[in-house]
Amino acid sequence: MPISPPDPLPGRPGGDRARPPSGPVRPPVVVPGGPPAAGRGNGALDRPVAPSRVLLTVAVSVVVTALFSSAHLVAIAGRAEYGPRRDALVAVAGGIHAVASAAGLDRPAAGLAAALGRAPRGAGTGVPPGPRGGQAAGPTP
């Protein structure tokens, strides 16, 4: 005689399958600030973002990155081939570096380079150092 598995719902006919509960079906309780419904995001990520907001975020990120890495931008501009393109690159990078130096945003990169025992970015590029030890724009006098 074969042994059958125990009945999961003893005392009920057809106990091998689960039956839905009898009676009215109540909607789930939603608690403000509670966890999101199963299979859904947290609400903030479900909404679409306007393209103008995405472009503004990218623009701010590029400006902040340029300010923090201004000495490196000056070094890149100083290595460009001589000509009007290099002059424009050196002028723009020098302006960015002047703003970054005035705001003190060139110091984190220099401090990190010193902590790691590396030469500051832009060293040995032929571009003279600026007033705070960074790289200044312009040709060598």
Backbone as a printed PyTorch tensor [residue, N CA C, xyz], in Angstrom:
tensor([[[  0.8400,  -1.1740,   0.0000],
         [  0.0000,   0.0000,   0.0000],
         [  0.8830,   1.2330,   0.0000]],

        [[  0.6630,   2.1430,  -0.9800],
         [  1.4970,   3.3430,  -1.0560],
         [  1.1610,   4.3180,   0.0700]],

        [[  2.1900,   5.0150,   0.5030],
         [  2.0160,   6.0100,   1.5650],
         [  1.7660,   7.3530,   0.9010]],

        [[  0.6750,   8.0040,   1.2680],
         [  0.3660,   9.3100,   0.6930],
         [  0.7970,  10.4050,   1.6680]],

        [[  1.1160,  11.5810,   1.1390],
         [  1.5110,  12.6800,   2.0310],
         [  0.3450,  13.1090,   2.9020]],

        [[  0.6310,  13.7030,   4.0380],
         [ -0.4640,  14.1210,   4.9190],
         [ -1.2930,  15.2230,   4.2600]],

        [[ -2.5560,  15.2380,   4.6110],
         [ -3.4790,  16.2220,   4.0580],
         [ -3.1850,  17.5960,   4.6690]],

        [[ -2.9000,  18.6470,   3.8320],
         [ -2.5810,  19.9640,   4.3950],
         [ -3.7560,  20.6220,   5.0940]],

        [[ -4.9660,  20.3150,   4.6870],
         [ -6.1490,  20.8880,   5.3280],
         [ -7.0320,  19.7380,   5.8240]],

        [[ -6.6670,  19.1650,   6.9640],
         [ -7.4440,  18.0150,   7.4140],
         [ -8.8810,  18.4070,   7.7160]],

        [[ -9.7790,  17.4710,   7.4230],
         [-11.1890,  17.7040,   7.7160],
         [-11.9290,  18.3950,   6.5950]],

        [[-11.2630,  18.8280,   5.5540],
         [-11.9260,  19.4850,   4.4330],
         [-11.8670,  18.5760,   3.2130]],

        [[-12.9440,  18.5160,   2.4940],
         [-12.8640,  17.7440,   1.2570],
         [-11.9870,  18.4710,   0.2460]],

        [[-11.1630,  17.7510,  -0.4820],
         [-10.2480,  18.3720,  -1.4530],
         [ -9.1870,  19.1920,  -0.7580]],

        [[ -8.7400,  18.7390,   0.3970],
         [ -7.7910,  19.4850,   1.2030],
         [ -6.4140,  19.6230,   0.5970]],

        [[ -6.1630,  18.9830,  -0.5340],
         [ -4.8450,  19.0980,  -1.1360],
         [ -4.6760,  20.4050,  -1.8980]],

        [[ -5.7260,  21.2000,  -2.0680],
         [ -5.5760,  22.5030,  -2.7080],
         [ -6.1440,  23.5780,  -1.7830]],

        [[ -5.4970,  24.7080,  -1.8300],
         [ -5.9420,  25.8140,  -0.9750],
         [ -7.1460,  26.4890,  -1.6070]],

        [[ -8.0950,  26.8370,  -0.7730],
         [ -9.2860,  27.5240,  -1.2640],
         [ -9.2100,  28.9870,  -0.8590]],

        [[ -9.7700,  29.8560,  -1.6850],
         [ -9.8250,  31.2620,  -1.2670],
         [-10.7570,  31.3970,  -0.0820]],

        [[-10.5060,  32.3600,   0.7830],
         [-11.3740,  32.5390,   1.9460],
         [-12.7680,  32.9520,   1.5080]],

        [[-13.7640,  32.4840,   2.2490],
         [-15.1360,  32.8580,   1.9140],
         [-15.4370,  34.2160,   2.5370]],

        [[-16.3880,  34.9000,   1.9710],
         [-16.7700,  36.1980,   2.4930],
         [-16.2810,  37.3210,   1.5980]],

        [[-16.5790,  38.5640,   1.9650],
         [-16.1760,  39.6900,   1.1200],
         [-14.6480,  39.8820,   1.1350]],

        [[-14.1370,  40.3260,   0.0130],
         [-12.7000,  40.5830,  -0.1150],
         [-12.4380,  42.0250,   0.2650]],

        [[-11.5460,  42.2330,   1.2280],
         [-11.2360,  43.5870,   1.6870],
         [ -9.9590,  44.0720,   1.0120]],

        [[ -9.9300,  45.3520,   0.6380],
         [ -8.6980,  45.8830,   0.0390],
         [ -7.5990,  45.9550,   1.0910]],

        [[ -6.3280,  45.9330,   0.6410],
         [ -5.2360,  46.0010,   1.6130],
         [ -5.2120,  47.3470,   2.3230]],

        [[ -4.7660,  47.3450,   3.5420],
         [ -4.6660,  48.5580,   4.3430],
         [ -3.4150,  49.3220,   3.9150]],

        [[ -3.5820,  50.6040,   3.6020],
         [ -2.4590,  51.4400,   3.1960],
         [ -2.1240,  52.3670,   4.3530]],

        [[ -0.9030,  52.2680,   4.8360],
         [ -0.4580,  53.0990,   5.9430],
         [  0.4010,  54.2220,   5.3680]],

        [[  0.0830,  55.5020,   5.6510],
         [  0.9130,  56.5870,   5.1390],
         [  2.3590,  56.4380,   5.6300]],

        [[  3.2880,  56.5320,   4.7060],
         [  4.6930,  56.3930,   5.0510],
         [  5.1300,  54.9550,   5.2110]],

        [[  4.2270,  54.0250,   4.9700],
         [  4.5560,  52.6190,   5.1060],
         [  5.3020,  52.1070,   3.8850]],

        [[  5.5790,  50.8150,   3.8680],
         [  6.3110,  50.2630,   2.7350],
         [  5.4650,  50.3110,   1.4740]],

        [[  6.1050,  50.4220,   0.3020],
         [  5.3450,  50.4780,  -0.9400],
         [  4.7080,  49.1250,  -1.2320]],

        [[  3.7230,  49.1330,  -2.1080],
         [  3.0570,  47.8970,  -2.4910],
         [  4.0480,  46.9770,  -3.1950]],

        [[  3.8130,  45.7060,  -3.1300],
         [  4.7270,  44.7270,  -3.7300],
         [  4.8180,  44.9620,  -5.2280]],

        [[  6.0600,  44.9500,  -5.7420],
         [  6.2780,  45.1010,  -7.1690],
         [  6.2900,  46.5350,  -7.6500]],

        [[  6.2070,  47.4840,  -6.7560],
         [  6.2020,  48.8960,  -7.1490],
         [  7.4240,  49.5780,  -6.5850]],

        [[  7.7740,  50.7000,  -7.1840],
         [  8.9060,  51.4810,  -6.6910],
         [  8.5280,  52.2660,  -5.4600]],

        [[  9.3970,  53.1560,  -5.0550],
         [  9.1320,  53.9180,  -3.8370],
         [  8.3440,  55.1890,  -4.1010]],

        [[  7.8650,  55.3920,  -5.3040],
         [  7.0670,  56.5650,  -5.6080],
         [  7.8830,  57.6550,  -6.2570]],

        [[  9.0410,  58.0040,  -5.6940],
         [  9.8690,  59.0680,  -6.2530],
         [ 10.4630,  58.6420,  -7.5830]],

        [[ 10.7550,  57.3640,  -7.7400],
         [ 11.3610,  56.8870,  -8.9780],
         [ 10.3200,  56.5280, -10.0300]],

        [[  9.0680,  56.5030,  -9.6520],
         [  8.0200,  56.1610, -10.6060],
         [  7.6260,  57.3450, -11.4820]],

        [[  7.8880,  58.5540, -11.0240],
         [  7.4940,  59.7370, -11.7800],
         [  8.5330,  60.0420, -12.8580]],

        [[  8.0910,  60.4450, -14.0470],
         [  9.0600,  60.8380, -15.0770],
         [  9.7150,  62.1620, -14.7160]],

        [[ 10.9330,  62.3580, -15.2020],
         [ 11.6870,  63.5800, -14.9290],
         [ 11.7130,  64.4090, -16.2030]],

        [[ 11.5060,  65.6970, -16.0730],
         [ 11.5160,  66.5910, -17.2290],
         [ 12.9140,  66.6480, -17.8440]],

        [[ 13.0190,  66.6590, -19.1660],
         [ 14.3380,  66.7320, -19.8100],
         [ 15.1380,  67.9640, -19.4110]],

        [[ 14.4670,  69.0870, -19.1660],
         [ 15.1920,  70.2860, -18.7640],
         [ 15.8750,  70.0860, -17.4150]],

        [[ 15.2500,  69.3390, -16.5360],
         [ 15.8600,  69.0690, -15.2280],
         [ 17.0780,  68.1590, -15.3650]],

        [[ 17.0040,  67.2000, -16.2790],
         [ 18.1440,  66.3180, -16.5300],
         [ 19.3090,  67.1260, -17.1000]],

        [[ 19.0250,  68.0030, -18.0680],
         [ 20.0820,  68.8240, -18.6640],
         [ 20.6960,  69.7780, -17.6360]],

        [[ 19.8790,  70.3360, -16.7670],
         [ 20.4040,  71.2160, -15.7180],
         [ 21.3060,  70.4370, -14.7690]],

        [[ 20.9260,  69.2300, -14.4140],
         [ 21.7470,  68.4040, -13.5340],
         [ 23.0800,  68.0670, -14.1790]],

        [[ 23.0620,  67.7320, -15.4630],
         [ 24.3000,  67.4260, -16.1800],
         [ 25.1850,  68.6640, -16.2680]],

        [[ 24.6040,  69.8250, -16.5560],
         [ 25.3880,  71.0570, -16.6650],
         [ 26.0450,  71.4130, -15.3280]],

        [[ 25.3030,  71.3030, -14.2410],
         [ 25.8730,  71.5990, -12.9200],
         [ 26.9940,  70.6120, -12.6010]],

        [[ 26.8100,  69.3530, -12.9530],
         [ 27.8460,  68.3490, -12.6990],
         [ 29.1180,  68.6510, -13.4810]],

        [[ 28.9820,  69.0730, -14.7270],
         [ 30.1490,  69.4050, -15.5490],
         [ 30.8830,  70.6140, -14.9810]],

        [[ 30.1560,  71.6280, -14.5480],
         [ 30.7900,  72.8270, -13.9880],
         [ 31.5300,  72.4910, -12.6960]],

        [[ 30.9040,  71.7180, -11.8230],
         [ 31.5540,  71.3450, -10.5570],
         [ 32.8030,  70.5080, -10.8230]],

        [[ 32.7130,  69.5800, -11.7650],
         [ 33.8720,  68.7550, -12.1070],
         [ 34.9930,  69.6110, -12.6800]],

        [[ 34.6590,  70.5650, -13.5320],
         [ 35.6770,  71.4440, -14.1110],
         [ 36.3540,  72.2840, -13.0280]],

        [[ 35.5950,  72.7430, -12.0450],
         [ 36.1910,  73.5450, -10.9770],
         [ 37.1210,  72.7070, -10.1050]],

        [[ 36.7210,  71.4910,  -9.7810],
         [ 37.5630,  70.6500,  -8.9310],
         [ 38.8090,  70.1410,  -9.6500]],

        [[ 38.7590,  70.0320, -10.9720],
         [ 39.9190,  69.5300, -11.7180],
         [ 40.5230,  70.6120, -12.5990]],

        [[ 40.4760,  71.8590, -12.1610],
         [ 40.9360,  72.9700, -12.9830],
         [ 42.4330,  72.9090, -13.2720]],

        [[ 43.2500,  72.4630, -12.3290],
         [ 44.6960,  72.3680, -12.5810],
         [ 44.9780,  71.3560, -13.6880]],

        [[ 44.2150,  70.2840, -13.7050],
         [ 44.3830,  69.2850, -14.7670],
         [ 43.9550,  69.8570, -16.1200]],

        [[ 42.8920,  70.6530, -16.1500],
         [ 42.4690,  71.2870, -17.3960],
         [ 43.5370,  72.2320, -17.9270]],

        [[ 44.1870,  72.9650, -17.0350],
         [ 45.2650,  73.8650, -17.4580],
         [ 46.4330,  73.0570, -18.0160]],

        [[ 46.7450,  71.9270, -17.3890],
         [ 47.8290,  71.0820, -17.8740],
         [ 47.5180,  70.5260, -19.2590]],

        [[ 46.2940,  70.1280, -19.4880],
         [ 45.8970,  69.6230, -20.8000],
         [ 45.9960,  70.7290, -21.8420]],

        [[ 45.5260,  71.9220, -21.4950],
         [ 45.5960,  73.0500, -22.4270],
         [ 47.0440,  73.3980, -22.7390]],

        [[ 47.9360,  73.2950, -21.7550],
         [ 49.3440,  73.6120, -21.9710],
         [ 50.0380,  72.6050, -22.8680]],

        [[ 49.5200,  71.3900, -22.9690],
         [ 50.1360,  70.3730, -23.8310],
         [ 49.6070,  70.3980, -25.2530]],

        [[ 48.6070,  71.2190, -25.5300],
         [ 48.0420,  71.2880, -26.8790],
         [ 49.0560,  71.9050, -27.8430]],

        [[ 48.8610,  71.6130, -29.1310],
         [ 49.7490,  72.1850, -30.1450],
         [ 49.5510,  73.6930, -30.1920]],

        [[ 50.6360,  74.4140, -30.4890],
         [ 50.5650,  75.8710, -30.5520],
         [ 49.6580,  76.2960, -31.6860]],

        [[ 48.9230,  77.3460, -31.4570],
         [ 48.0010,  77.8750, -32.4540],
         [ 46.8010,  78.5040, -31.7710]],

        [[ 45.8390,  78.9290, -32.5570],
         [ 44.6700,  79.6110, -31.9750],
         [ 43.8380,  78.6980, -31.0720]],

        [[ 43.8130,  77.4090, -31.3890],
         [ 43.0520,  76.4800, -30.5410],
         [ 43.6740,  76.3930, -29.1490]],

        [[ 44.9910,  76.3000, -29.0830],
         [ 45.6760,  76.2410, -27.7910],
         [ 45.4560,  77.5250, -27.0170]],

        [[ 45.5380,  78.6600, -27.7200],
         [ 45.3230,  79.9480, -27.0440],
         [ 43.9330,  80.0010, -26.3970]],

        [[ 42.9270,  79.5230, -27.1320],
         [ 41.5630,  79.5240, -26.5880],
         [ 41.4530,  78.5560, -25.4040]],

        [[ 42.0570,  77.3620, -25.5400],
         [ 42.0200,  76.3870, -24.4480],
         [ 42.6990,  76.9230, -23.1930]],

        [[ 43.8670,  77.5480, -23.3690],
         [ 44.6040,  78.0920, -22.2190],
         [ 43.8070,  79.2220, -21.5690]],

        [[ 43.1640,  80.0620, -22.3780],
         [ 42.3810,  81.1710, -21.8210],
         [ 41.1730,  80.6520, -21.0210]],

        [[ 40.4530,  79.6800, -21.5840],
         [ 39.2770,  79.1530, -20.8890],
         [ 39.6970,  78.3910, -19.6300]],

        [[ 40.7090,  77.5240, -19.7580],
         [ 41.1670,  76.7530, -18.5950],
         [ 41.7340,  77.6800, -17.5200]],

        [[ 42.4170,  78.7330, -17.9450],
         [ 42.9530,  79.6910, -16.9750],
         [ 41.8500,  80.4210, -16.2280]],

        [[ 40.7770,  80.7670, -16.9270],
         [ 39.6370,  81.4060, -16.2650],
         [ 38.9640,  80.4830, -15.2620]],

        [[ 38.7870,  79.2360, -15.6670],
         [ 38.1900,  78.2530, -14.7540],
         [ 39.0780,  78.0650, -13.5290]],

        [[ 40.4010,  78.0040, -13.7690],
         [ 41.3210,  77.8010, -12.6510],
         [ 41.3700,  79.0250, -11.7310]],

        [[ 41.2370,  80.2080, -12.2970],
         [ 41.2230,  81.4200, -11.4690],
         [ 40.0070,  81.4130, -10.5350]],

        [[ 38.8600,  81.0210, -11.0760],
         [ 37.6470,  80.9520, -10.2480],
         [ 37.7990,  79.8740,  -9.1790]],

        [[ 38.3260,  78.7130,  -9.5770],
         [ 38.4980,  77.6130,  -8.6250],
         [ 39.4990,  77.9820,  -7.5310]],

        [[ 40.5770,  78.6750,  -7.9090],
         [ 41.5730,  79.0890,  -6.9120],
         [ 40.9970,  80.1200,  -5.9520]],

        [[ 40.2180,  81.0500,  -6.4820],
         [ 39.6140,  82.0760,  -5.6210],
         [ 38.6320,  81.4530,  -4.6280]],

        [[ 37.9350,  80.4130,  -5.0570],
         [ 36.9660,  79.7550,  -4.1780],
         [ 37.5960,  78.6580,  -3.3240]],

        [[ 38.8630,  78.3360,  -3.5860],
         [ 39.5490,  77.3000,  -2.8270],
         [ 39.1970,  75.8890,  -3.2650]],

        [[ 38.6100,  75.7490,  -4.4480],
         [ 38.2060,  74.4280,  -4.9210],
         [ 39.3480,  73.6500,  -5.5590]],

        [[ 40.5190,  74.2720,  -5.6780],
         [ 41.6790,  73.5620,  -6.2220],
         [ 42.4550,  72.8430,  -5.1140]],

        [[ 42.1100,  73.0930,  -3.8820],
         [ 42.8620,  72.5200,  -2.7570],
         [ 42.5880,  71.0390,  -2.5020]],

        [[ 41.3620,  70.5400,  -2.6570],
         [ 41.1550,  69.1090,  -2.3910],
         [ 42.0130,  68.1990,  -3.2720]],

        [[ 42.1480,  68.5170,  -4.5530],
         [ 42.9530,  67.6830,  -5.4470],
         [ 44.4250,  67.7520,  -5.0580]],

        [[ 44.9130,  68.9340,  -4.6980],
         [ 46.3080,  69.0750,  -4.2870],
         [ 46.5630,  68.3400,  -2.9620]],

        [[ 45.6360,  68.4200,  -2.0400],
         [ 45.7820,  67.7140,  -0.7680],
         [ 45.7700,  66.2070,  -0.9470]],

        [[ 44.9160,  65.7180,  -1.8290],
         [ 44.8730,  64.2890,  -2.1040],
         [ 46.1580,  63.8220,  -2.7710]],

        [[ 46.6860,  64.6110,  -3.7150],
         [ 47.9460,  64.2600,  -4.3750],
         [ 49.0890,  64.2310,  -3.3670]],

        [[ 49.1140,  65.1980,  -2.4480],
         [ 50.1670,  65.2230,  -1.4320],
         [ 50.0400,  64.0360,  -0.4760]],

        [[ 48.8220,  63.6770,  -0.1210],
         [ 48.6130,  62.5520,   0.7850],
         [ 49.0410,  61.2280,   0.1470]],

        [[ 48.8750,  61.1250,  -1.1570],
         [ 49.2610,  59.9100,  -1.8630],
         [ 50.7130,  59.9350,  -2.3270]],

        [[ 51.4060,  61.0420,  -2.0700],
         [ 52.8110,  61.1530,  -2.4540],
         [ 53.0150,  61.3360,  -3.9430]],

        [[ 52.0700,  61.9280,  -4.6180],
         [ 52.1630,  62.1710,  -6.0590],
         [ 52.4080,  63.6320,  -6.3240]],

        [[ 52.9640,  63.9040,  -7.5160],
         [ 53.1380,  65.3020,  -7.9350],
         [ 51.7620,  65.8660,  -8.2530]],

        [[ 51.5470,  67.1470,  -7.9640],
         [ 50.2450,  67.7390,  -8.2960],
         [ 49.9960,  67.6750,  -9.7940]],

        [[ 48.7420,  67.5520, -10.1810],
         [ 48.4030,  67.5050, -11.6060],
         [ 48.8380,  68.7910, -12.2720]],

        [[ 49.3660,  68.6480, -13.4550],
         [ 49.8060,  69.8210, -14.1970],
         [ 51.2580,  70.1360, -13.9670]],

        [[ 51.9570,  69.4100, -13.1010],
         [ 53.3670,  69.7010, -12.8340],
         [ 54.2040,  69.3190, -14.0490]],

        [[ 55.1370,  70.1440, -14.4020],
         [ 56.0490,  69.8710, -15.5040],
         [ 55.4450,  70.0630, -16.8760]],

        [[ 54.4140,  70.8810, -17.0070],
         [ 53.7860,  71.0850, -18.3090],
         [ 54.2670,  72.3370, -19.0040]],

        [[ 55.1170,  73.1150, -18.3740],
         [ 55.5750,  74.3550, -18.9870],
         [ 54.6790,  75.5280, -18.6760]],

        [[ 53.5990,  75.3070, -17.9400],
         [ 52.7060,  76.3810, -17.5480],
         [ 53.1200,  76.8140, -16.1550]],

        [[ 53.4050,  78.1090, -15.9500],
         [ 53.9050,  78.5500, -14.6420],
         [ 52.8640,  78.3670, -13.5490]],

        [[ 53.3140,  78.1230, -12.3070],
         [ 52.3690,  77.9740, -11.2040],
         [ 51.6580,  79.2790, -10.9090]],

        [[ 50.4370,  79.1380, -10.4080],
         [ 49.6350,  80.3090, -10.0700],
         [ 49.9870,  80.8350,  -8.6900]],

        [[ 49.2370,  81.8300,  -8.2050],
         [ 49.5470,  82.4580,  -6.9280],
         [ 49.3920,  81.5340,  -5.7280]],

        [[ 48.5950,  80.4890,  -5.8240],
         [ 48.3930,  79.5790,  -4.6920],
         [ 49.0520,  78.2290,  -4.9230]],

        [[ 49.9840,  78.1490,  -5.8200],
         [ 50.6810,  76.9060,  -6.0470],
         [ 50.0720,  76.0500,  -7.1290]],

        [[ 48.8920,  76.4240,  -7.6500],
         [ 48.2810,  75.6800,  -8.7320],
         [ 48.8820,  76.1060, -10.0500]],

        [[ 48.2280,  75.7630, -11.1190],
         [ 48.7160,  76.1280, -12.4420],
         [ 47.9400,  77.3450, -12.9270]],

        [[ 48.6380,  78.3080, -13.4700],
         [ 48.0020,  79.5010, -14.0060],
         [ 47.9690,  79.3910, -15.5180]],

        [[ 47.0410,  80.1070, -16.1190],
         [ 46.9260,  80.0980, -17.5700],
         [ 47.8980,  81.0880, -18.1850]],

        [[ 48.1580,  80.8710, -19.4360],
         [ 48.9970,  81.8180, -20.1730],
         [ 50.3120,  81.2210, -20.5580]],

        [[ 50.9350,  81.7800, -21.5870],
         [ 52.2320,  81.2670, -22.0290],
         [ 53.3390,  81.6220, -21.0340]],

        [[ 54.3940,  80.8580, -21.0780],
         [ 55.5330,  81.1060, -20.2130],
         [ 56.2410,  82.3750, -20.6790]],

        [[ 56.5410,  83.3370, -19.7640],
         [ 57.1810,  84.5950, -20.1890],
         [ 58.6170,  84.4020, -20.6270]]])
